[in-house]
Each structure stands twice: as C-alpha cells, then as structure tokens.
Amino acid sequence: MAIILTSILFSIMYISTGSPAIVFIDLSTIFIDSLLFGVIFYKTNNLYVSWIAHALGNLNGCLMHDLFSIK
C-alpha cells in the first residue's frame, strides 16, 4: 500500500499543462515507473538495483527518442 500511495504522490508532483490526453499518458507512465522501481527496491532491499533499473530505463528512452524522432 505504501508503494502505491508514494507512486500516486510522486506522479502528482509531475502534473503539467497541455493536452489532457498527453498529460494523462505522462502521469500514467510516471505512476507505473514509480510502482516498478518501488517493487524492485522492496524485493531486493537494494537501492542500487532500483537505481540501475532507472538508469537503464532512461537510456532506453534516449535511444528510442534518437531512433524514432523526426529529423
């Protein structure tokens, strides 16, 4: 329950203006990522494992942006 509540609060911190559909998708992915990293930490009790998962997610996002962005 604590991971869910923390993920909700974390997502709320990222509310932004713009198209409601885009904001909803953005907040949904932030919430899911927060849940994922919280569960990883809960299962491993190791902050480094969660940190590495976050870094790999960021790297993946950068690579996907470079591969699929219109140039």
Buried (B, 14 or more C-beta within 10 A) or exposed (E): EEBEEEBEEBBEEEEEEEEEEEBEEBBEEBBEBBBBBBEBBEEEEEEEBBEEBBEEEEEEEEEEEEEEEEE
